[in-house]
């Protein structure tokens, strides 16, 4: 990690830049892939699977037999862990559902808002070197709670054309059977446009690498909704002299191991802690099976010494991290000052891994500074909020003159007439 001491505030925005591949370089190849999927469907999926991943896809859809077999491939220990996580995630997300509340804005005028599920949704579950079955939990559970009528899942297979059994087991638990062996931009294109095998959906969810993010950006511009522009994972840790450097190093490395384009940021007002954390990182790194990946991520990461905790929070709000860990004496008070973050972890025992897996909150979160304007995935992400209103005769009499006056002032006589004709009819009753 690069060490930076007391940076001037005018340099903070530059320090907040994420490590990225040139997005212009991604635009052409991703658009080429998506264009072929749009026009050639399953053939393009099979061709690119062989060309890019050397996988011969005999069947694009996961069979019922493959789904049924997944349970036998999972240890009882893991099944119990998944059960705990699933129950916590369901409990937290079920608390987000809302009852319809009818409001009488004035006599005879009723207004209300109703949550209506997005009918067809697509879930992208990252695979590759670390198949994220936890993401399948995070997306399928709120989709089911919201009441989506069709849920499609895409995830990349291994070199043998098999989907990770953990992902299949979680999908099966959630009652999802439309699962397809497709990864990357191919998967986003298949769900956005539909193919002979893959149903077209209305909204696409799920994190991924920059190719997935670029593909989601493209389909969004074409009218298919997405959850958010989620890219490489990131964490920012704020700690003071009371913090355990072993905890901090472990938290930073837990995100660095996601991918070489991930970024971790450490902020502190203690020079001694800064030095110790960096020393411990080097020790812990050597013990990680994914040390090469984590090591690359650390090359793009920062350890920053600031004057006090107020500056640390100020920098964090500017950076707008996907995950924010506050490991300080007054962590709760500092957390109240957070305005930009995907998910916040308060206190020395609140490791980011808890949110990734089993605490109950969702781990599909905005990255790359999008936490300034986006929220993480929730039940709300899977519904549309439709407003309703009902006016009685009394209501149109009470509110009609105000509508007429406003429409007339905007020179919209048709709007005024829609009210006037009703008021006139009531005079004749």
C-alpha positions as CSV (number, residue, x, y, z in Angstrom):
1,X,0.0,0.0,0.0
2,X,1.2,3.5,-0.8
3,X,1.7,5.6,2.3
4,X,0.5,9.2,2.3
5,X,1.1,11.6,5.1
6,X,-1.1,14.6,5.8
7,X,-2.2,15.2,2.2
8,X,-3.5,18.7,1.4
9,X,-7.3,18.9,0.9
10,X,-6.9,20.0,-2.7
11,X,-5.4,16.6,-3.4
12,X,-8.1,14.5,-1.8
13,X,-10.3,14.2,-5.0
14,X,-7.3,12.8,-6.9
15,X,-6.6,10.4,-4.1
16,X,-10.2,9.2,-4.4
17,X,-9.8,8.1,-8.0
18,X,-10.3,4.3,-8.3
19,X,-7.9,2.0,-10.2
20,X,-9.7,1.1,-13.5
21,X,-9.0,-0.3,-16.8
22,X,-9.6,2.2,-19.5
23,X,-13.4,2.1,-20.0
24,X,-13.0,3.3,-23.6
25,X,-10.9,0.2,-24.3
26,X,-13.8,-1.9,-23.0
27,X,-16.5,-0.3,-25.0
28,X,-15.7,-1.8,-28.4
29,X,-15.2,-5.4,-27.4
30,X,-18.2,-5.5,-25.0
31,X,-20.5,-3.9,-27.6
32,X,-19.3,-6.5,-30.2
33,X,-20.1,-9.4,-27.8
34,X,-23.5,-7.9,-27.0
35,X,-24.4,-7.2,-30.6
36,X,-23.7,-10.9,-31.6
37,X,-25.8,-12.2,-28.7
38,X,-28.6,-9.9,-29.7
39,X,-28.6,-11.1,-33.3
40,X,-27.4,-14.7,-33.0
41,X,-28.7,-15.7,-29.5
42,X,-27.6,-19.1,-28.2
43,X,-25.1,-19.6,-31.1
44,X,-23.2,-16.5,-30.0
45,X,-23.2,-17.7,-26.4
46,X,-21.7,-21.1,-27.4
47,X,-19.2,-19.5,-29.7
48,X,-17.9,-17.0,-27.1
49,X,-17.9,-19.6,-24.3
50,X,-15.5,-21.7,-26.4
51,X,-13.5,-18.7,-27.7
52,X,-13.1,-16.9,-24.4
53,X,-13.2,-19.6,-21.8
54,X,-12.5,-22.8,-23.8
55,X,-15.8,-24.3,-22.6
56,X,-18.0,-26.3,-24.8
57,X,-21.6,-25.7,-23.7
58,X,-23.8,-28.6,-24.6
59,X,-26.7,-27.3,-22.5
60,X,-26.9,-23.6,-21.6
61,X,-29.6,-24.2,-19.0
62,X,-28.8,-26.0,-15.7
63,X,-30.8,-29.2,-15.7
64,X,-33.0,-30.4,-12.9
65,X,-30.7,-33.3,-12.3
66,X,-27.8,-30.9,-11.8
67,X,-29.8,-28.9,-9.3
68,X,-30.9,-32.0,-7.4
69,X,-27.3,-33.3,-7.3
70,X,-26.0,-30.1,-5.7
71,X,-27.3,-30.9,-2.2
72,X,-25.2,-34.1,-2.1
73,X,-22.1,-32.1,-2.9
74,X,-22.4,-29.7,0.1
75,X,-21.2,-30.5,3.6
76,X,-23.6,-30.4,6.5
77,X,-21.5,-27.8,8.1
78,X,-21.9,-25.5,5.1
79,X,-25.6,-26.2,4.8
80,X,-26.1,-25.1,8.4
81,X,-24.0,-21.9,7.8
82,X,-26.1,-21.1,4.7
83,X,-29.3,-21.7,6.7
84,X,-28.2,-19.2,9.3
85,X,-27.3,-16.6,6.7
86,X,-30.5,-17.2,4.8
87,X,-32.7,-16.7,7.9
88,X,-30.9,-13.5,8.9
89,X,-31.1,-12.1,5.3
90,X,-34.8,-12.9,5.1
91,X,-35.5,-11.4,8.5
92,X,-33.8,-8.2,7.7
93,X,-35.2,-7.8,4.2
94,X,-38.8,-8.8,5.2
95,X,-38.7,-5.9,7.6
96,X,-38.4,-3.6,4.6
97,X,-41.9,-4.5,3.3
98,X,-44.5,-1.7,3.6
99,X,-48.2,-1.7,4.1
100,X,-50.3,0.5,1.8
101,X,-51.2,3.7,3.6
102,X,-54.1,5.7,2.2
103,X,-53.9,9.5,2.9
104,X,-56.8,11.9,2.7
105,X,-55.0,15.0,1.4
106,X,-58.3,16.9,1.7
107,X,-62.0,16.0,2.0
108,X,-62.9,13.7,-0.9
109,X,-59.3,13.2,-2.2
110,X,-57.5,10.0,-1.4
111,X,-54.0,9.2,-2.4
112,X,-51.8,6.1,-1.8
113,X,-48.7,4.3,-3.0
114,X,-48.4,0.6,-3.7
115,X,-45.4,-1.6,-4.2
116,X,-45.7,-3.7,-7.3
117,X,-43.0,-6.3,-8.1
118,X,-40.9,-6.1,-11.2
119,X,-42.2,-9.1,-13.1
120,X,-39.1,-10.5,-14.7
121,X,-35.7,-10.0,-13.1
122,X,-32.2,-11.3,-13.9
123,X,-29.6,-12.1,-11.3
124,X,-25.9,-12.2,-12.2
125,X,-23.8,-14.3,-9.8
126,X,-20.1,-14.0,-10.2
127,X,-18.1,-17.2,-10.7
128,X,-14.6,-17.6,-11.9
129,X,-11.9,-18.1,-9.2
130,X,-14.3,-17.4,-6.3
131,X,-17.9,-18.4,-7.1
132,X,-20.0,-16.1,-4.9
133,X,-22.9,-18.3,-3.8
134,X,-23.5,-15.7,-1.1
135,X,-24.5,-13.2,-3.8
136,X,-27.2,-15.8,-4.8
137,X,-28.6,-15.5,-1.3
138,X,-28.4,-11.7,-1.3
139,X,-30.3,-11.3,-4.6
140,X,-32.8,-14.3,-4.6
141,X,-34.2,-13.7,-1.1
142,X,-35.3,-10.1,-1.6
143,X,-36.6,-10.9,-5.1
144,X,-38.8,-13.6,-3.6
145,X,-40.0,-11.4,-0.8
146,X,-40.9,-8.7,-3.4
147,X,-42.9,-11.2,-5.3
148,X,-41.2,-11.2,-8.7
149,X,-43.0,-13.6,-10.9
150,X,-40.0,-14.8,-12.9
151,X,-36.4,-14.9,-11.7
152,X,-33.6,-15.8,-14.1
153,X,-30.1,-16.5,-12.8
154,X,-26.9,-16.5,-14.9
155,X,-23.5,-17.6,-13.6
156,X,-20.3,-18.7,-15.3
157,X,-19.4,-22.4,-15.3
158,X,-16.1,-24.0,-14.6
159,X,-13.8,-25.4,-17.3
160,X,-15.9,-28.6,-17.3
161,X,-19.0,-26.7,-18.0
162,X,-20.3,-27.2,-14.5
163,X,-21.8,-24.5,-12.2
164,X,-20.5,-24.3,-8.7
165,X,-22.7,-26.6,-6.5
166,X,-22.9,-24.1,-3.7
167,X,-24.6,-21.6,-6.1
168,X,-27.0,-24.3,-7.3
169,X,-27.8,-25.3,-3.7
170,X,-28.6,-21.8,-2.8
171,X,-30.7,-21.3,-5.9
172,X,-32.6,-24.5,-5.2
173,X,-33.3,-23.4,-1.6
174,X,-34.7,-20.2,-3.0
175,X,-36.9,-22.0,-5.5
176,X,-35.0,-20.6,-8.6
177,X,-34.9,-23.1,-11.5
178,X,-34.1,-20.8,-14.5
179,X,-30.3,-21.0,-14.2
180,X,-28.0,-20.5,-17.1
181,X,-24.3,-21.3,-17.5
182,X,-23.2,-17.9,-18.8
183,X,-20.8,-15.4,-17.4
184,X,-19.6,-11.9,-18.0
185,X,-20.9,-9.5,-20.7
186,X,-22.5,-12.6,-22.4
187,X,-24.8,-13.1,-19.4
188,X,-25.9,-9.5,-19.3
189,X,-26.7,-9.5,-23.0
190,X,-28.6,-12.8,-22.8
191,X,-30.8,-11.5,-20.0
192,X,-31.3,-8.1,-21.6
193,X,-32.2,-9.3,-25.1
194,X,-33.3,-12.8,-24.6
195,X,-32.2,-15.9,-26.6
196,X,-33.7,-19.2,-27.6
197,X,-32.8,-20.5,-24.1
198,X,-32.7,-17.4,-21.9
199,X,-35.8,-15.4,-21.1
200,X,-35.7,-11.7,-21.5
201,X,-35.9,-9.7,-18.3
202,X,-37.0,-6.2,-17.2
203,X,-34.2,-5.5,-14.7
204,X,-30.8,-7.0,-14.1
205,X,-29.0,-7.3,-10.7
206,X,-25.6,-8.4,-9.5
207,X,-22.0,-7.3,-9.2
208,X,-19.2,-8.2,-11.5
209,X,-15.9,-7.1,-13.1
210,X,-15.6,-4.1,-15.4
211,X,-16.8,-6.1,-18.4
212,X,-20.0,-6.9,-16.5
213,X,-20.3,-3.2,-15.4
214,X,-19.8,-2.0,-18.9
215,X,-22.4,-4.4,-20.3
216,X,-24.9,-3.3,-17.7
217,X,-24.2,0.3,-18.6
218,X,-24.9,-0.4,-22.2
219,X,-28.2,-2.2,-21.7
220,X,-29.4,0.5,-19.3
221,X,-28.9,3.0,-22.1
222,X,-31.1,0.8,-24.3
223,X,-34.0,0.7,-21.8
224,X,-33.3,-2.3,-19.6
225,X,-33.1,-1.3,-15.9
226,X,-30.2,-2.3,-13.7
227,X,-29.7,-2.3,-9.9
228,X,-26.6,0.0,-9.9
229,X,-23.2,0.3,-11.7
230,X,-21.5,-2.1,-9.3
231,X,-17.8,-2.8,-10.1
232,X,-14.7,-4.0,-8.3
233,X,-15.0,-4.3,-4.6
234,X,-13.6,-1.8,-2.1
235,X,-13.4,-1.1,1.6
236,X,-12.3,1.9,3.6
237,X,-11.2,1.5,7.2
238,X,-11.1,4.3,9.8
239,X,-9.2,3.5,12.9
240,X,-7.5,5.3,15.9
241,X,-4.8,4.2,18.3
242,X,-7.2,2.0,20.3
243,X,-7.6,-0.4,17.3
244,X,-6.0,-3.8,16.9
245,X,-3.7,-3.7,13.9
246,X,-4.3,-7.4,13.3
247,X,-8.1,-6.7,12.9
248,X,-7.4,-3.8,10.5
249,X,-4.9,-5.8,8.3
250,X,-7.4,-8.7,8.1
251,X,-10.2,-6.4,7.1
252,X,-8.2,-4.7,4.3
253,X,-6.9,-8.0,3.0
254,X,-10.4,-9.5,3.0
255,X,-11.4,-7.0,0.3
256,X,-8.1,-7.0,-1.5
257,X,-8.4,-10.7,-2.3
258,X,-11.6,-10.1,-4.3
259,X,-9.6,-9.1,-7.4
260,X,-6.5,-7.3,-8.7
261,X,-8.7,-4.2,-9.5
262,X,-10.1,-4.0,-6.0
263,X,-9.0,-1.1,-3.8
264,X,-8.6,-0.8,0.0
265,X,-8.1,2.5,1.9
266,X,-6.8,2.9,5.4
267,X,-7.3,6.2,7.3
268,X,-5.9,7.0,10.7
269,X,-4.6,9.8,12.8
270,X,-2.0,7.6,14.4
271,X,1.4,7.3,12.8
272,X,2.4,4.4,15.0
273,X,-0.8,2.4,14.0
274,X,-0.3,3.2,10.4
275,X,3.2,1.6,10.5
276,X,2.1,-1.4,12.5
277,X,-0.9,-2.1,10.2
278,X,1.3,-2.1,7.1
279,X,3.8,-4.4,8.8
280,X,1.0,-6.9,9.8
281,X,-0.5,-6.7,6.3
282,X,2.7,-8.1,4.9
283,X,2.7,-11.0,7.4
284,X,-0.9,-11.9,6.9
285,X,-0.7,-11.6,3.1
286,X,1.8,-14.4,2.9
287,X,-0.7,-16.8,4.5
288,X,-3.5,-16.1,1.9
289,X,-4.0,-18.7,-0.9
290,X,-5.0,-15.7,-3.1
291,X,-2.0,-13.6,-2.1
292,X,-1.1,-12.9,-5.7
293,X,-4.5,-11.3,-6.3
294,X,-4.5,-9.4,-3.0
295,X,-1.0,-8.3,-3.6
296,X,-2.0,-6.7,-6.9
297,X,-4.9,-4.9,-5.3
298,X,-2.6,-3.5,-2.6
299,X,-0.5,-1.9,-5.3
300,X,-3.5,0.3,-6.1
301,X,-4.4,0.9,-2.4
302,X,-3.6,3.7,0.0
303,X,-2.7,4.1,3.7
304,X,-3.3,7.7,4.6
305,X,-2.4,9.6,7.8
306,X,-4.7,12.5,8.6
307,X,-4.8,15.1,11.4
308,X,-7.8,13.8,13.3
309,X,-11.0,11.7,13.1
310,X,-13.0,14.5,11.7
311,X,-10.7,14.6,8.7
312,X,-11.0,10.9,8.4
313,X,-14.8,11.0,8.1
314,X,-14.6,14.0,5.8
315,X,-12.2,12.1,3.4
316,X,-14.4,9.0,3.7
317,X,-17.6,10.9,2.7
318,X,-15.7,12.3,-0.3
319,X,-14.5,8.8,-1.3
320,X,-18.0,7.3,-0.7
321,X,-16.8,3.7,-0.1
322,X,-18.7,0.5,-0.9
323,X,-17.9,-0.8,2.6
324,X,-16.9,1.5,5.5
325,X,-15.4,0.1,8.8
326,X,-15.2,2.4,11.8
327,X,-12.8,0.9,14.3
328,X,-12.4,3.6,17.0
329,X,-13.3,4.4,20.6
330,X,-16.3,6.5,19.6
331,X,-17.3,4.5,16.5
332,X,-21.0,5.0,17.1
333,X,-20.7,8.8,17.2
334,X,-18.5,8.9,14.1
335,X,-21.0,6.7,12.3
336,X,-23.6,9.4,12.7
337,X,-21.4,11.7,10.6
338,X,-21.4,9.3,7.6
339,X,-23.3,10.6,4.6
340,X,-21.8,8.6,1.7
341,X,-21.2,4.8,2.1
342,X,-22.8,1.6,0.8
343,X,-22.8,-0.2,4.2
344,X,-21.2,0.8,7.5
345,X,-19.6,-1.5,10.1
346,X,-19.4,0.0,13.6
347,X,-16.9,-1.1,16.2
348,X,-13.9,-3.5,16.4
349,X,-15.9,-6.7,16.1
350,X,-18.0,-5.6,13.1
351,X,-15.9,-7.1,10.3
352,X,-17.0,-6.5,6.7
353,X,-17.2,-10.3,6.2
354,X,-20.3,-10.3,8.5
355,X,-22.2,-8.2,5.9
356,X,-20.8,-10.2,3.0
357,X,-22.3,-13.4,4.4
358,X,-24.6,-13.6,7.3
359,X,-25.5,-10.6,9.4
360,X,-28.6,-9.9,7.3
361,X,-27.7,-6.8,5.3
362,X,-27.3,-7.0,1.6
363,X,-23.8,-7.1,0.2
364,X,-24.7,-5.9,-3.3
365,X,-23.6,-2.3,-2.9
366,X,-22.6,0.7,-5.0
367,X,-18.9,1.1,-5.8
368,X,-16.6,3.6,-7.5
369,X,-18.1,6.5,-5.7
370,X,-21.7,5.7,-6.6
371,X,-22.6,5.5,-2.9
372,X,-23.0,9.3,-3.2
373,X,-26.3,8.7,-5.0
374,X,-27.1,5.0,-5.0
375,X,-28.3,2.6,-2.3
376,X,-27.5,-1.0,-1.9
377,X,-29.9,-3.7,-3.1
378,X,-33.0,-4.1,-1.0
379,X,-36.6,-5.3,-1.4
380,X,-37.3,-1.8,-2.8
381,X,-34.9,-2.6,-5.7
382,X,-37.3,-5.3,-6.9
383,X,-40.5,-3.3,-6.8
384,X,-42.0,-0.4,-8.6
385,X,-43.8,2.2,-6.4
386,X,-47.0,3.1,-8.2
387,X,-49.2,6.0,-6.9
388,X,-53.0,6.0,-6.9
389,X,-55.6,8.6,-6.3
390,X,-59.4,8.6,-6.1
391,X,-61.5,11.7,-6.1
392,X,-65.2,11.7,-5.1
393,X,-67.7,14.4,-6.2
394,X,-66.9,16.2,-3.0
395,X,-63.2,16.0,-3.8
396,X,-63.4,17.4,-7.3
397,X,-65.6,20.3,-5.9
398,X,-63.0,21.0,-3.2
399,X,-59.8,20.8,-5.3
400,X,-61.2,21.7,-8.8
401,X,-60.9,25.5,-8.6
402,X,-57.2,25.2,-7.6
403,X,-56.5,22.9,-10.6
404,X,-58.4,25.2,-13.0
405,X,-56.4,28.2,-11.8
406,X,-53.1,26.5,-12.1
407,X,-53.9,25.0,-15.5
408,X,-55.0,28.4,-16.8
409,X,-51.8,30.0,-15.6
410,X,-49.8,27.5,-17.5
411,X,-51.9,28.1,-20.7
412,X,-53.1,24.4,-20.7
413,X,-56.8,24.9,-21.4
414,X,-57.3,21.2,-22.0
415,X,-56.2,20.4,-18.5
416,X,-58.6,23.1,-17.1
417,X,-61.4,21.8,-19.2
418,X,-61.0,18.2,-17.8
419,X,-61.9,19.7,-14.4
420,X,-64.4,22.3,-15.5
421,X,-66.6,19.8,-17.4
422,X,-66.9,17.7,-14.2
423,X,-67.7,20.7,-12.0
424,X,-70.4,21.7,-14.5
425,X,-71.9,18.2,-14.5
426,X,-72.2,18.4,-10.7
427,X,-74.1,21.7,-10.9
428,X,-76.7,20.0,-13.0
429,X,-77.3,17.2,-10.6
